[in-house]
């Protein structure tokens, strides 16, 4: 019985950690897509960043990196608007710190990246 509880907690925390990470990946992908949509419709770089922050909501308080996007030229159609989004966050369950004790890497923080690409409309 003494060995079952730690293993059960490890599995439960692993499921929670995976669920949170997967949710954040989906939100970052959605934010990159929405940012590319704004850029494709002729929005400015600041409008793209605002849209990304709006989609991410409370997650935008974490370390968010939105490099200058590739915007569309108003005169020429046919290019692509490209928006890259990177979000850094730390393990909310502490499972990464526990794993770092037994491994060689510190995996308490994660970087999630997504790229949104949309064709420019003229």
C-alpha positions in Angstrom: 0.0 0.0 0.0 2.9 2.4 0.7 4.2 2.1 -2.9 0.7 2.4 -4.5 -0.1 6.0 -3.3 3.0 7.7 -4.7 2.6 5.9 -8.0 -1.1 6.9 -8.2 -0.3 10.5 -7.3 2.5 10.5 -10.0 0.0 9.3 -12.6 -2.7 11.8 -11.5 -0.3 14.7 -11.6 1.1 13.6 -15.0 -2.5 13.6 -16.4 -3.1 17.1 -14.9 0.2 18.4 -16.3 -0.5 16.9 -19.8 -4.0 18.4 -19.8 -2.8 21.9 -18.9 0.0 21.7 -21.5 -2.3 20.5 -24.2 -4.9 23.2 -23.4 -2.1 25.9 -23.6 -0.9 24.5 -26.9 -4.4 24.7 -28.4 -4.8 28.3 -27.1 -1.4 29.4 -28.5 -2.3 27.8 -31.9 -5.6 29.7 -31.9 -3.9 32.9 -31.0 -1.4 32.5 -33.8 -4.2 31.8 -36.3 -6.3 34.8 -35.1 -3.2 37.0 -35.3 -2.5 35.9 -38.8 -6.1 36.6 -39.7 -5.7 40.2 -38.5 -2.4 40.6 -40.4 -4.0 39.2 -43.6 -6.8 41.7 -43.4 -4.4 44.6 -43.3 -3.9 45.0 -39.5 -0.9 46.6 -38.0 1.7 44.8 -35.9 0.3 46.3 -32.8 -3.2 45.1 -33.7 -1.8 41.6 -34.2 -0.2 41.6 -30.8 -3.4 42.9 -29.2 -5.4 40.1 -30.8 -3.0 37.5 -29.7 -3.1 38.8 -26.1 -6.9 39.0 -26.3 -7.2 35.3 -27.4 -4.7 34.2 -24.7 -6.5 36.1 -22.0 -5.0 35.4 -18.6 -2.2 33.3 -20.1 -0.8 36.5 -21.7 0.6 37.4 -18.3 3.1 34.6 -18.7 6.2 35.2 -20.8 4.7 35.8 -24.2 6.8 36.5 -27.2 5.3 37.7 -30.5 8.0 38.8 -32.9 7.1 41.3 -35.5 4.7 39.5 -37.9 5.0 39.4 -41.7 2.2 41.8 -42.7 0.4 42.1 -46.0 1.1 44.8 -48.5 -2.1 46.8 -49.2 -1.2 47.1 -52.9 -0.2 43.5 -53.7 -2.3 40.4 -53.0 -0.9 36.9 -53.1 1.6 36.9 -50.2 1.2 35.3 -46.8 0.7 36.9 -43.4 2.8 35.0 -40.9 2.6 35.3 -37.1 4.8 33.4 -34.7 3.8 33.1 -31.0 5.9 31.6 -28.2 4.6 31.1 -24.7 6.8 30.2 -21.7 5.1 28.7 -18.6 6.2 26.8 -15.5 4.9 23.5 -14.2 1.9 24.2 -12.0 2.0 20.7 -10.4 5.7 20.6 -9.5 6.0 17.3 -11.4 8.9 18.8 -13.4 10.9 19.6 -10.3 10.4 16.1 -9.0 11.5 14.6 -12.3 14.6 16.9 -12.3 15.7 15.3 -9.1 15.9 11.9 -10.8 17.0 13.0 -14.2 19.7 15.2 -15.7 17.5 18.0 -17.0 15.5 20.7 -15.3 12.1 20.5 -17.0 10.1 22.9 -14.7 9.5 25.3 -17.6 8.1 24.7 -21.0 8.1 26.7 -24.3 5.0 26.4 -26.5 5.3 27.7 -30.1 2.8 28.1 -32.9 2.8 29.7 -36.3 -0.2 31.1 -38.0 -0.1 31.6 -41.8 -2.9 33.1 -43.8 -3.1 34.3 -47.4 -3.3 38.0 -47.9 -6.4 39.4 -49.4 -6.2 42.4 -51.7 
